[in-house]
Amino acid sequence: MYVWIWRHLPGPTAVRVGTAVALAVGVVALLMFVIFPWLEPLLPFNNVTAE
């Protein structure tokens, strides 16, 4: 999968590295600000008590 992405990125190696880093940062930002907040109320980890 990563080889396929690398082959389809435009430009020389330096541009490809920059684009790959930007894509990775974008995916992490999407997960942290959209997906995880939406998913948090559905997870059963809020009621953790030790008695």
QUILINSUL-V886053 format. One record per backbone hydrogen bond with DSSP energy under -1.0 kcal/mol. NH is the residue of the N-H (numbers start at 1). CO is the residue of the C=O. Records with the same first field share a line. If there is no record, write none. Layout:
BEGIN
NH = CO + CO
END
This chain:
BEGIN
5 = 1
6 = 2
7 = 3
8 = 4
16 = 12
17 = 13
18 = 14
19 = 15
20 = 16
21 = 17
22 = 18
23 = 19
24 = 20
25 = 21
26 = 22
27 = 23
28 = 24
29 = 25
30 = 26
31 = 27
32 = 28
33 = 29
34 = 30
35 = 30
36 = 31
38 = 34
39 = 35
40 = 36
42 = 39
43 = 40
END
